[in-house]
Amino acid sequence: MKGNKYNIILFYKFTPIKNPDSFKIKQRKIAESFGLTGRMLIAKEGVNATLEGTTKNVKLYIKKLREQKVFKDVVFKESKGNGNAFGKLKVKVREEVVTLGVGSLNIKRDTAPVVTATQLDKMYEKKEDFVVLDLRNDFEIDAGYFENTVNPNLRKFRDLPAKLRKLDNLKDKKVVAVCTGGIRCEKATVLLKDRGFKNLYQLKDGIHTYIKKFPGKHFKGSLFVFDNRMLTSVVENVKREIVGKCRYCNKKSEDFYNDDSMRPSKKVICCNNCILKYRKKLRPVLPV
């Protein structure tokens, strides 16, 4: 609606859900009652969602969710929306709320200990010896990343198990795993610990939370998001620098296109000049 301010919320929780189908019906009704759009994935292992609505309705929605035991302790990560981040509301049941494809994991017992955004920032300020292992897809990292980042070059999160051997050189280092909101790290660090990583941590509540608390510091560029915004600075930040580079000429850019010459198709950054030359192989990213 014209004149309204919009917010986007990102949240997840790993918790046993006995009947995902009935849970889905209930959650859809609640989201619809507040006019929200976006996507929510539900599985026996938990729930994962990104939703948009007016600022007022998002606040009311969060209050309503808090009435359910499963959502009482959930962290809702908020950023500014535009009313067009999603075309509609999708609530779906899946085998996993974030697909890794290794079967059931005891995340509560086996996931890595956390460092908070404040603790990570202090590690940078003290110049501690550590690396950041970014568990997002490689094109997400193209748009923004932490200092000292190791990129495992994942096309999809489910590629991680096949990449573990190539990460063995990090076993003896202090490693902080990061991802957008924290959900991928919870699963991935279980595998990394089992692989023999001893000094392993994960960033609590993800990159989103760090940027909101420390804009323009040790995370450079923008945060890639899977909605029609494509990128967000999370908060207004005049210090934000563009680190994304055109795939073809290396010029700084943050414009994403789908490269259909690859199979599967891949998102790539292309500047305004190069898109004229490569428009036959590139197409705009479709609205979600």
C-alpha positions, -999 to 999 in steps of 0.1 A, spaced: 0 0 0 13 34 -9 28 54 19 34 23 41 68 14 54 79 -22 50 101 -46 70 115 -79 61 122 -105 88 145 -135 86 142 -163 112 146 -200 117 147 -226 144 158 -262 145 132 -280 166 112 -312 162 79 -307 144 58 -338 146 33 -330 119 47 -305 94 16 -305 73 -7 -293 100 20 -269 112 21 -255 77 -17 -248 76 -15 -230 109 15 -209 100 0 -199 66 -32 -187 82 -12 -165 107 10 -150 80 -20 -144 57 -39 -127 85 -12 -100 86 -9 -97 48 27 -110 47 44 -122 16 76 -143 13 85 -179 19 85 -203 48 99 -238 47 88 -264 72 103 -299 79 104 -323 107 137 -307 117 123 -272 121 113 -240 103 131 -214 81 114 -182 68 119 -148 52 88 -127 51 78 -91 42 50 -69 54 42 -34 66 62 -24 96 31 -24 118 19 -58 106 54 -74 110 55 -63 146 20 -77 152 30 -109 134 61 -114 157 39 -108 187 15 -134 175 42 -160 168 56 -154 203 24 -169 216 35 -203 203 61 -221 224 82 -230 193 88 -193 186 93 -179 221 131 -177 218 135 -172 181 157 -143 169 140 -122 143 165 -104 120 149 -73 105 158 -51 75 141 -25 54 117 -37 28 101 -21 -2 68 -38 -5 79 -58 -36 105 -82 -21 82 -112 -28 53 -117 -52 32 -138 -29 33 -160 2 47 -195 -1 46 -220 28 59 -254 19 69 -287 36 103 -300 27 126 -328 38 151 -302 51 147 -265 60 181 -259 45 193 -287 22 226 -304 30 216 -340 20 235 -359 47 206 -373 67 196 -365 102 219 -344 124 218 -338 161 223 -300 158 216 -292 194 243 -315 206 269 -313 178 269 -278 163 299 -256 170 300 -230 198 291 -195 189 308 -161 188 286 -131 189 289 -101 165 306 -82 193 331 -110 200 339 -113 163 345 -76 160 369 -77 190 388 -105 173 394 -83 143 403 -53 165 428 -74 184 442 -88 152 437 -123 163 449 -151 141 418 -167 126 400 -172 93 364 -168 84 349 -197 65 320 -184 44 294 -211 39 272 -192 14 271 -198 -23 300 -184 -42 279 -157 -60 267 -145 -26 303 -140 -15 310 -121 -47 288 -92 -35 302 -90 1 325 -107 25 344 -105 57 381 -97 59 402 -130 61 375 -149 43 380 -184 29 356 -192 1 350 -229 -4 334 -222 -38 300 -237 -32 275 -236 -61 249 -248 -36 250 -255 1 246 -292 -5 280 -292 -23 297 -288 11 302 -325 19 321 -330 -13 344 -300 -5 354 -310 30 387 -326 20 398 -294 4 392 -276 37 415 -299 57 443 -273 56 421 -252 80 419 -279 107 447 -265 128 435 -229 125 409 -209 145 379 -209 122 347 -188 124 320 -202 101 296 -176 88 264 -174 67 235 -150 61 214 -156 92 230 -186 109 211 -216 97 236 -230 73 264 -228 99 244 -248 124 244 -278 101 278 -273 84 298 -271 116 285 -305 127 302 -319 96 334 -299 101 337 -310 138 333 -346 127 360 -339 101 384 -330 129 381 -292 132 390 -285 168 391 -247 171 358 -241 153 331 -215 160 301 -201 143 289 -165 141 257 -162 162 227 -151 142 248 -146 110 263 -119 89 230 -100 90 234 -94 127 270 -83 124 263 -58 97 234 -43 117 257 -38 147 289 -29 129 281 -13 95 311 -4 74 336 -23 95 350 -57 88 323 -69 64 328 -53 30 302 -48 4 265 -59 5 246 -89 18 230 -110 -9 194 -120 -2 171 -144 -19 143 -119 -27 137 -92 -52 160 -68 -35 189 -91 -44 212 -71 -21 208 -52 11 231 -30 33 209 -41 62 211 -6 77 217 28 61 255 30 57 273 58 39 306 40 44 295 9 25 319 1 -4 311 -19 -35 333 -50 -37 314 -68 -64 332 -70 -98 319 -75 -133 327 -111 -144 339 -98 -178 358 -66 -172 364 -65 -135 347 -32 -131 330 -27 -97 293 -35 -100 264 -51 -80 241 -60 -109 233 -97 -110 222 -117 -140 216 -154 -147 242 -169 -170 224 -197 -189 255 -208 -207 263 -227 -175 244 -258 -163 229 -253 -139 224 -216 -146 245 -194 -123 241 -159 -110 269 -136 -121 277 -99 -117 278 -79 -149 283 -41 -154 261 -19 -176 286 -18 -204 292 -56 -206 256 -65 -205 253 -49 -239 279 -73 -252 268 -104 -234 230 -99 -233 225 -130 -255 239 -153 -228 226 -134 -197 191 -127 -186 177 -107 -158 170 -125 -125 133 -132 -124 111 -119 -96 103 -143 -67 
